[in-house]
């Protein structure tokens, strides 16, 4: 696994991933969750925030298939249950099978020699 030099909140985020923990930030004043790690809450600019464990649950907002000689994969925007939207991949099924509205759950795995948050389909039981 390769290493990169990171600073501030990104370094902390990478350390959490190394512990197999998916953490996101939450502004203390508003309770708003945000992702990707940054120094200030993006809407208000608030500098007081904390790390909280993400539920790992999300919904596919959009998806596309990237085709290459080495194999196809999807790139998806995932709306996390806590509110933020993040770019990732849905794994464990063909890239063409990933659809908007699909319920997914996060897992931490290696992608391109780095730790990353990937998602798997959640099978929803009929009532």
Order of alpha helices (4+ residues) and beta strands (2+ residues): alpha-beta-beta-beta-beta-beta-beta-beta-beta-beta
